[in-house]
Amino acid sequence: MILEIVKYGHPALRQKGKPVAGITDEVRALAENMIETMRSANGVGLAAQQVGVALQLTVLEVEETEDRPSTMIVDGRQVDLAAWMPMVLINPAVELGAEKADGTEGCLSFPEITAEIERAAWVKAKGRLLDGREIEFEATGLLARALQHETDHLNGILFIDRMKSATKIALKGKLKRLQRETQG
């Protein structure tokens, strides 16, 4: 089922998600609906907060592309990204590498708004998969960026919080309009 994606101004976007205690039928259904919603909106990630649920749960579907390559390393070996997608990550934790990279980001909760955001070029992620297995992996490229963006959401942090001041000032009118539409 396709869920409504909440927009900037909705209070759920600023809520820190509660840890998922167990993988129940309700959690499985939420994850499946989030994947369907993300795909319908042509996104690469979706956090539970974006569908109005304050939980530590995110879904990702990053495809290997030439213009935005990604790597995923599990147990010291690079794996086929497609074999792991879509990925449901429960209670994720992300460790950031020191090297930074700028990249264009958008957000399904901020329609038609994109900006250059500085993120770590490499991350190590840990979490639980929907089948209950624990996973630890390294990521670069778009996957690393998406992991950081979605785990920010799980902690009530939005990509506008990561924008350079000049960018945020330039988008002020659009952001205020979106916020008014959401709250009105």
N, C-alpha and C positions, 0 to 999 in steps of 0.2 A: 504494500500500500504506500502510495506517495504521501509523505507528510508535508505539512506547511513549514517552510523555512522562515524562521523569524528574522526580522530586519533590525538594523541598527536602531537603538532606542528601546528595544524590548529588554526588560530587566533580566531575563534568563541569560543573555549574552555576557553579563557581568558577574554571574554566579560561578563560584568555584564548585566543580562537580564533586559529588560524594563518591567515595570508592565503591566499586561494585563488589558486594560481599560474596555473591555466588552467581554462577551462570544458570539462570532459570529460563523457563520457556518465555517469560516476559522479556528478559534481556535478549534472548535469541531473536524474538519477533521484532524488537526495537532495532537490532543490528540489521536484520534483513530489510526492514522498511527504510532504514537510513541508507543502505546501499542502493536500493531502488530510487530513493529520493535524490541521492547524489548523482546517479547516472542520468536521471531525468533532467537534472539541472546542468549537466555537462561539467560537473565538478571533479576534482581529484581528491577531495577530502571533505568530511563532514563530521562535526563534533555534536554530541548529544545536546549541548546547549543551543545549537542552531535549530533544533526542532523543539526547543522549549523544555528540555529535560536536563536537570543539573546532575549528570553522572559522569564518571571518568571512563567514557567510552567514545571511541572515534572509529570511523571507517575511512579507508584510503584505497584509491585505485589509480596508481601512477603507471602509465605506459612508457615504455622505452621509446624515446624519440631522438632524432639527430640534433634538433635544435635545443632540447632540454634533456640531456642524458642523465641517467641515474645509475647508481650501483647499489647493490644490497649484498652484504657479506654476512653469512651465517656460518658459525664454527670455523672461521678463518678462510672460508672459500666463497668466492663470488658466485651467486646463484642467479638463475633465470628469474628476472623480476616478474614476468607474466605468471609463473607458477605460484607466486605468493599473493596474487591479486585476484579479487579484492581482498584486503586485509582488514580484519576487525581487531583493534587493539583495546584491551581492557586494562584499566589502571596503569597506563603507560608512564614511564619516566624516561627523560631524554637528557643525556650528557652531551654538552656542546664542545666541539673542537675549537681550537684557538683561531684558526684561519677563518676570515670573514669573506663573504661575497655578496654583492648587490644583485638583486633580481626583481623582475616585475611580479607582483602579486596582486591577486584579486581575492574577493571573498563572496560567497553566496549570500551572506547577510548584508552585503554592501553592493547591490546591483550597479553595474556600469561604473564602478570606481576601481581604479588600479593605481599602483604606485611602486616605485623602486624601494625595496626594503632590504636592509643589511641583515643577513643571517649567518650563522656558522655554516661553513662549507661542508663540514663532516659532523655527523652525530652518531652516538651509540644509544640505541633504544632498548628498553626492556618492557615487558608487559605480558599479558596473558592473551592467548588467542581464544576464539569462540569455542573451540573444542576442549578448552581447559589447559592446554599445554602452555608452559612458560616459554617465552622466546626472548633471546637477546641477539641483536644484530647491529651492524654498522651500515650507515647509508651516506651517500653523497648525492649531489645534484638535486633534481626536483623532488625526489623522495625525501631527502634531508630537509629541504625547505617545507614540504607539506607536513612532515612530522612536527617541525617546530611550530608551524602555523596552527595545527590542530591541537597540540598540547597546550599552546597558549590559550586557545578557546576553553579548554578543560579547566583552566585556572582563572577564567574571567578576563583574560588579556586579549585585546583586539588588535588587528594589524595596524589600525590607525595609531595605536599607542607606540608602535615601532617606527612610524614615519618620521622623516626629518621635519623640523619645525616649518620650513618654507613650504613643503609639500602640504602639510596639514592646513596651513594658512590659505594656500591656493584652493584647497578643497572645502574650506569652511562653509561656503554657501550650499554646496551639494549635501554636505553632512547634516547641516541644520534642517534642510528640506526633508531629507530622508527620515531624520529623527521626528520631525513634526508629523509626517505621514504615518509613521509607525504608532506614535502616541495619540494621534487624532483619529 
